[in-house]
Amino acid sequence: MNHKMVNYVFALCTLAMFAVPTFARADNSDGSGNGNNRCPVGLVSGMTLDQEFGPGASMITHCVEKRHDVKSMFTINRFCGDATKSNADCTGPYALGNMKNVIDDYEITAGMKQGRDYQLIAVVYGGGGLMLLKGNKFESQVKDLMAKGVKFYFCQNTARGFIKAGLLPNFSTSGMPASSGLIDGVEYVTAGVTAVLDHEARGWNNINP
């Protein structure tokens, strides 16, 4: 193998090393897991990892690398976070807490920014649509996520069912658009399942808790 070929192979191997996704290990140089600019940049609980989970916790904590153009989509097709409870008895919103945890990990722990480093959306259909109605018990949590940059997309097939059930206004009889019964800022997709498939085809990671 000549000298030029050796240099070429070396260059390819070097590029391959950087192409492999990795997890960052929390640096424990000061006992806090906060000794470098990788992970964690910030502390979600206000305590260092060793303070919260015990000595040495930072050395065995693996964190996501700070990245760009991360596109994540939550599929929300249930209302209640506890499958054993009825919607009336539900106290835990399905998926909304998971979305907040993702934002905290990206924003606080990894120092990533919504819109610059990552995007987070929710495609909502079926029973999950109850979460987007004005006046529902989780409306404030949905609004908090929207304020953080999360976009919520509501399935029009589900909306048709809600109109028939009297959960949304019927425009043909009331003159009020169905969207007037939704939390302000919610947008439509024509069908929830195909919207999920379409986003996946365009490189979005699908999370269905």
Residue frames relative to the residue before (quaternion, step in Angstrom):
aa qw qx qy qz dx dy dz
M 1.0000 0.0000 0.0000 0.0000 0.00 0.00 0.00
N 0.3667 -0.7560 0.4954 0.2203 3.57 -0.71 1.06
H 0.7279 -0.4600 0.3012 0.4097 3.53 -1.37 0.27
K 0.6574 0.5157 -0.3194 0.4471 3.61 0.94 -0.83
M 0.6506 0.5174 -0.3140 0.4587 3.56 1.02 -0.83
V 0.6168 0.5414 -0.3400 0.4592 3.61 1.02 -0.76
N 0.6691 0.4957 -0.3015 0.4644 3.58 0.91 -0.93
Y 0.6378 0.5380 -0.3221 0.4473 3.58 1.03 -0.79
V 0.6655 0.4964 -0.2941 0.4735 3.58 0.92 -0.93
F 0.6337 0.5313 -0.3234 0.4600 3.57 1.01 -0.83
A 0.6560 0.5132 -0.3116 0.4574 3.58 0.96 -0.85
L 0.6491 0.5163 -0.3163 0.4605 3.60 0.98 -0.82
C 0.6530 0.5115 -0.3100 0.4646 3.59 0.97 -0.85
T 0.6398 0.5266 -0.3244 0.4561 3.57 1.02 -0.78
L 0.6526 0.5042 -0.3113 0.4722 3.59 0.97 -0.85
A 0.6385 0.5402 -0.3277 0.4394 3.59 0.98 -0.81
M 0.6104 0.5613 -0.3499 0.4357 3.58 1.05 -0.74
F 0.7221 0.4394 -0.2485 0.4731 3.57 0.93 -0.87
A 0.6194 0.5649 -0.3458 0.4215 3.60 1.19 -0.36
V 0.6120 0.5666 -0.3512 0.4256 3.61 1.20 -0.43
P 0.3877 -0.7232 0.5106 0.2569 3.63 -0.68 1.03
T 0.0777 -0.8067 0.5857 0.0123 3.57 -1.00 0.82
F 0.3859 -0.6553 0.5837 0.2845 3.49 -1.37 0.19
A 0.3765 -0.6979 0.5584 0.2436 3.55 -1.10 0.69
R 0.2969 -0.7209 0.5923 0.2033 3.54 -1.08 0.70
A 0.5044 -0.6601 0.4593 0.3146 3.56 -0.90 0.89
D 0.4006 -0.7169 0.5250 0.2236 3.57 -0.86 1.01
N 0.2003 -0.8060 0.5511 0.0807 3.57 -0.87 0.96
S 0.2678 0.8174 -0.4879 0.1487 3.59 1.18 0.40
D 0.7765 0.2552 -0.1750 0.5489 3.59 1.13 -0.50
G 0.5877 -0.5992 0.3560 0.4110 3.54 1.29 0.34
S 0.6555 0.5408 -0.3041 0.4306 3.58 1.23 -0.04
G 0.4003 -0.6758 0.5122 0.3475 3.58 1.14 -0.50
N 0.6474 0.5240 -0.2982 0.4662 3.57 1.25 0.23
G 0.4156 0.7699 -0.4095 0.2585 3.55 1.19 0.51
N 0.7581 0.2580 -0.2083 0.5615 3.61 1.21 0.03
N 0.5890 -0.6043 0.4069 0.3497 3.57 -1.25 0.02
R 0.5126 0.6382 -0.4293 0.3817 3.57 1.21 0.37
C 0.7698 -0.2694 0.2503 0.5218 3.57 0.37 -1.19
P 0.5869 -0.3515 -0.7282 0.0405 1.48 -1.52 1.93
V 0.4604 -0.6369 0.5394 0.3025 3.50 -1.18 0.60
G 0.7936 0.0598 -0.0141 0.6053 3.55 1.03 -0.86
L 0.4137 -0.7046 0.5275 0.2327 3.54 -1.28 0.25
V 0.4297 -0.7390 0.4620 0.2360 3.57 -0.56 1.21
S 0.7647 0.3837 -0.1935 0.4802 3.57 0.90 -0.93
G 0.5103 -0.6258 0.4325 0.4012 3.58 1.24 -0.35
M 0.6689 0.4259 -0.2914 0.5350 3.58 1.31 -0.11
T 0.5336 -0.5763 0.4916 0.3762 3.56 -1.21 0.42
L 0.6514 -0.5248 0.3678 0.4061 3.56 -1.22 0.40
D 0.6664 0.4957 -0.3078 0.4641 3.59 0.99 -0.77
Q 0.6323 0.5209 -0.3316 0.4679 3.58 1.07 -0.67
E 0.7229 0.4625 -0.2490 0.4488 3.56 0.95 -0.88
F 0.8266 0.2344 -0.0818 0.5051 3.57 0.89 -0.96
G 0.6507 -0.5256 0.3089 0.4527 3.58 1.27 0.01
P 0.6824 -0.5083 0.3360 0.4038 3.58 -1.23 0.53
G 0.7990 0.2784 -0.2286 0.4816 3.56 -0.95 0.91
A 0.4433 0.7126 -0.4574 0.2942 3.60 1.24 -0.14
S 0.6441 0.5433 -0.3321 0.4239 3.57 0.98 -0.80
M 0.6461 0.5398 -0.3225 0.4327 3.59 1.10 -0.66
I 0.7515 0.3359 -0.2077 0.5284 3.59 1.16 -0.46
T 0.5153 0.6197 -0.4225 0.4146 3.58 1.24 0.46
H 0.1411 -0.7847 0.6013 0.0518 3.56 -0.77 1.06
C 0.1069 -0.8139 0.5711 0.0008 3.56 -0.81 1.04
V 0.5647 -0.5768 0.4512 0.3805 3.55 -1.21 0.41
E 0.4828 -0.6285 0.5222 0.3151 3.53 -1.15 0.64
K 0.5077 -0.6009 0.5062 0.3533 3.56 -1.12 0.58
R 0.0093 0.8161 -0.5731 0.0739 3.56 -0.64 1.18
H 0.3558 -0.7051 0.5688 0.2296 3.53 -1.36 0.08
D 0.8251 0.2375 -0.1828 0.4790 3.56 -1.25 0.50
V 0.2916 0.7258 -0.5530 0.2868 3.58 0.95 0.94
K 0.0581 -0.8093 0.5844 -0.0132 3.60 -0.71 1.10
S 0.0375 0.8178 -0.5672 0.0898 3.57 -0.41 1.27
M 0.1214 -0.7937 0.5961 0.0086 3.54 -1.03 0.95
F 0.2128 -0.7521 0.6106 0.1279 3.55 -0.89 0.96
T 0.2363 -0.7353 0.6196 0.1401 3.54 -1.00 0.91
I 0.0355 -0.8131 0.5803 -0.0281 3.58 -0.53 1.19
N 0.1153 0.8100 -0.5634 0.1148 3.57 -0.41 1.23
R 0.6724 0.3796 -0.3059 0.5570 3.53 1.28 0.49
F 0.4314 -0.6992 0.5133 0.2480 3.54 -1.20 0.54
C 0.7742 0.3583 -0.1725 0.4925 3.56 0.86 -0.99
G 0.4294 -0.7048 0.5090 0.2444 3.54 -1.04 0.83
D 0.7150 0.3414 -0.2259 0.5668 3.59 1.27 -0.21
A 0.3542 -0.7853 0.4705 0.1909 3.55 -0.31 1.28
T 0.6367 0.5464 -0.3372 0.4271 3.62 1.17 -0.37
K 0.6922 0.4620 -0.2717 0.4833 3.60 1.26 -0.21
S 0.5017 -0.6172 0.5050 0.3354 3.54 -1.20 0.48
N 0.6664 -0.4903 0.3636 0.4281 3.57 -1.24 0.29
A 0.6351 0.5443 -0.3322 0.4359 3.57 1.04 -0.75
D 0.7394 0.4076 -0.2175 0.4897 3.58 1.06 -0.78
C 0.4840 0.7095 -0.4176 0.2965 3.56 1.26 -0.24
T 0.1002 -0.7937 0.5982 0.0454 3.56 -0.93 0.94
G 0.7118 0.4021 -0.2476 0.5199 3.59 1.27 -0.23
P 0.3273 -0.7662 0.5130 0.2066 3.62 -0.47 1.11
Y 0.4736 -0.6822 0.4800 0.2826 3.56 -0.87 0.94
A 0.8826 0.0938 -0.1097 0.4475 3.56 -0.93 1.06
L 0.5786 0.6187 -0.4041 0.3453 3.64 1.00 -0.57
G 0.6410 0.5160 -0.3234 0.4672 3.59 1.03 -0.74
N 0.6229 0.5374 -0.3331 0.4608 3.57 1.08 -0.74
M 0.6452 0.5244 -0.3165 0.4566 3.56 1.02 -0.84
K 0.6368 0.5162 -0.3278 0.4696 3.57 1.00 -0.79
N 0.6480 0.5219 -0.3224 0.4514 3.61 0.98 -0.81
V 0.6187 0.5339 -0.3396 0.4657 3.58 1.06 -0.76
I 0.6640 0.5062 -0.3025 0.4597 3.56 0.90 -0.96
D 0.6594 0.5102 -0.3129 0.4550 3.59 0.91 -0.90
D 0.6710 0.4959 -0.3112 0.4550 3.59 0.94 -0.87
Y 0.6739 0.4765 -0.2948 0.4815 3.57 0.94 -0.84
E 0.7492 0.4359 -0.2310 0.4420 3.56 0.72 -1.10
I 0.7766 0.3574 -0.1865 0.4842 3.58 0.73 -1.08
T 0.7479 0.4151 -0.2410 0.4586 3.58 0.65 -1.09
A 0.8014 0.3058 -0.1473 0.4924 3.57 0.81 -1.00
G 0.4213 -0.7348 0.4531 0.2779 3.60 1.20 -0.19
M 0.4180 0.6976 -0.4742 0.3373 3.58 1.17 0.61
K 0.2902 -0.7691 0.5517 0.1410 3.57 -1.20 0.56
Q 0.5070 -0.6454 0.4912 0.2917 3.54 -1.01 0.95
G 0.7894 0.2766 -0.2301 0.4974 3.56 -0.91 0.97
R 0.7251 0.3644 -0.2315 0.5365 3.57 1.12 -0.58
D 0.8089 0.2212 -0.0880 0.5375 3.58 0.81 -1.04
Y 0.8135 0.0299 0.0028 0.5808 3.58 1.07 -0.62
Q 0.1955 -0.7302 0.6389 0.1430 3.51 -1.39 0.37
L 0.0819 -0.7920 0.6046 0.0201 3.56 -1.04 0.79
I 0.0264 0.7933 -0.6058 0.0538 3.56 -0.79 1.06
A 0.2125 -0.7368 0.6177 0.1742 3.55 -1.35 0.17
V 0.1664 -0.7390 0.6453 0.0992 3.56 -0.97 0.93
V 0.0953 -0.8421 0.5300 -0.0289 3.55 -0.47 1.27
Y 0.1668 0.7731 -0.5977 0.1312 3.56 -0.89 0.96
G 0.7518 0.3625 -0.2718 0.4791 3.58 -1.28 0.14
G 0.8393 -0.1496 0.1333 0.5053 3.56 -1.08 -0.79
G 0.5655 0.6122 -0.3801 0.4011 3.57 1.17 -0.48
G 0.5492 0.6467 -0.3851 0.3632 3.56 1.19 -0.52
L 0.5471 0.6207 -0.3952 0.3991 3.60 1.17 -0.49
M 0.6207 0.5764 -0.3249 0.4207 3.55 1.17 -0.64
L 0.7070 0.4522 -0.2555 0.4799 3.58 1.22 -0.40
L 0.5018 0.6438 -0.4322 0.3832 3.59 1.28 0.10
K 0.5322 -0.6133 0.4736 0.3410 3.56 -1.04 0.72
G 0.8052 0.2966 -0.2178 0.4650 3.55 -1.01 0.83
N 0.5040 0.6350 -0.4585 0.3642 3.62 1.18 -0.02
K 0.6706 -0.5705 0.3119 0.3572 3.56 -1.18 0.62
F 0.7271 0.4015 -0.2418 0.5017 3.60 1.21 -0.33
E 0.2925 0.7954 -0.4914 0.2006 3.58 1.25 0.26
S 0.6651 0.5151 -0.3231 0.4336 3.61 0.87 -0.88
Q 0.6473 0.5109 -0.3270 0.4616 3.61 1.04 -0.70
V 0.6151 0.5246 -0.3419 0.4790 3.57 1.07 -0.73
K 0.6687 0.5013 -0.2991 0.4605 3.58 0.91 -0.92
D 0.6237 0.5359 -0.3435 0.4536 3.60 1.01 -0.73
L 0.6600 0.4912 -0.3038 0.4805 3.58 0.99 -0.82
M 0.6212 0.5302 -0.3410 0.4656 3.59 1.03 -0.75
A 0.6488 0.5253 -0.3169 0.4503 3.56 1.00 -0.83
K 0.6701 0.4706 -0.2886 0.4961 3.57 1.22 -0.47
G 0.6678 -0.5422 0.2845 0.4233 3.58 1.29 0.12
V 0.4842 0.6624 -0.4461 0.3576 3.60 1.24 0.05
K 0.2363 -0.7551 0.5957 0.1380 3.58 -0.98 0.88
F 0.1843 -0.7708 0.6037 0.0865 3.56 -0.99 0.93
Y 0.1049 -0.7930 0.5998 0.0174 3.56 -0.83 1.09
F 0.1946 -0.8135 0.5456 0.0512 3.57 -0.70 1.18
C 0.4729 -0.6995 0.4774 0.2430 3.55 -0.91 1.05
Q 0.4037 -0.7277 0.5017 0.2363 3.60 -0.79 0.99
N 0.5650 0.5620 -0.3972 0.4552 3.62 1.16 -0.40
T 0.6456 0.4938 -0.3085 0.4941 3.57 1.02 -0.81
A 0.6231 0.5472 -0.3389 0.4443 3.57 1.00 -0.82
R 0.6254 0.5366 -0.3417 0.4519 3.61 0.99 -0.76
G 0.6571 0.5010 -0.3031 0.4747 3.57 1.01 -0.83
F 0.6489 0.5156 -0.3143 0.4630 3.57 1.03 -0.78
I 0.6157 0.5363 -0.3436 0.4639 3.59 1.08 -0.70
K 0.6598 0.5033 -0.3033 0.4684 3.58 0.94 -0.88
A 0.7033 0.4564 -0.2574 0.4805 3.58 1.08 -0.76
G 0.5133 -0.6678 0.4032 0.3578 3.57 1.27 -0.08
L 0.4718 0.6873 -0.4328 0.3430 3.59 1.23 0.31
L 0.7510 0.2005 -0.1352 0.6145 3.57 1.30 -0.40
P 0.5945 -0.5828 0.4053 0.3777 3.62 -1.09 0.58
N 0.3319 -0.7058 0.5916 0.2039 3.54 -1.16 0.73
F 0.3753 -0.7731 0.4656 0.2116 3.57 -0.30 1.25
S 0.6567 0.5438 -0.3219 0.4116 3.59 0.96 -0.83
T 0.7637 0.3347 -0.2013 0.5140 3.61 1.13 -0.50
S 0.7641 0.3658 -0.2009 0.4920 3.61 1.06 -0.66
G 0.3991 -0.7177 0.4746 0.3169 3.56 1.19 -0.52
M 0.6111 0.5288 -0.3520 0.4722 3.58 1.31 0.03
P 0.4504 -0.6903 0.4864 0.2899 3.62 -0.86 0.89
A 0.5992 -0.5763 0.4164 0.3679 3.56 -1.12 0.66
S 0.6265 0.5744 -0.3374 0.4046 3.57 1.05 -0.75
S 0.5637 0.6033 -0.3952 0.4025 3.60 1.20 -0.34
G 0.6666 0.4810 -0.3003 0.4838 3.57 1.26 -0.31
L 0.6084 0.5485 -0.3441 0.4590 3.57 1.32 -0.03
I 0.6237 -0.5133 0.4288 0.4045 3.55 -1.25 0.47
D 0.5420 -0.6372 0.4371 0.3305 3.58 -0.88 0.91
G 0.7505 0.3706 -0.2873 0.4657 3.56 -0.91 0.95
V 0.5384 0.6029 -0.4104 0.4222 3.59 1.26 -0.27
E 0.1697 -0.7752 0.6024 0.0858 3.58 -1.02 0.86
Y 0.4903 -0.6783 0.4770 0.2683 3.57 -1.29 0.37
V 0.0635 -0.6755 0.7176 0.1573 3.47 -1.50 0.22
T 0.5881 -0.6104 0.3855 0.3647 3.60 -1.05 0.63
A 0.7835 -0.0501 0.0413 0.6180 3.59 1.11 -0.69
G 0.5125 -0.6956 0.4123 0.2890 3.56 -0.78 1.03
V 0.6939 0.4879 -0.2947 0.4401 3.58 0.79 -1.01
T 0.6856 0.4618 -0.3042 0.4735 3.61 0.87 -0.85
A 0.5937 0.5505 -0.3693 0.4561 3.60 1.13 -0.55
V 0.6251 0.5220 -0.3304 0.4771 3.58 1.06 -0.75
L 0.6645 0.5021 -0.3009 0.4645 3.58 0.89 -0.94
D 0.6530 0.5214 -0.3120 0.4521 3.57 0.97 -0.87
H 0.6716 0.4842 -0.3049 0.4707 3.59 0.91 -0.86
E 0.6203 0.5330 -0.3432 0.4619 3.59 1.02 -0.76
A 0.6551 0.5188 -0.3107 0.4530 3.59 0.96 -0.86
R 0.7163 0.4113 -0.2404 0.5099 3.57 1.21 -0.52
G 0.6964 -0.5469 0.2551 0.3885 3.56 1.19 0.58
W 0.4726 0.6615 -0.4559 0.3622 3.59 1.22 0.31
N 0.3886 -0.6947 0.5541 0.2437 3.57 -1.02 0.82
N 0.2496 -0.7852 0.5529 0.1246 3.59 -0.77 1.03
I 0.0805 -0.7786 0.6223 0.0057 3.56 -0.80 1.10
N 0.0208 0.7858 -0.6161 0.0511 3.57 -0.65 1.14
P 0.2657 -0.8253 0.4720 0.1598 3.61 0.16 1.28
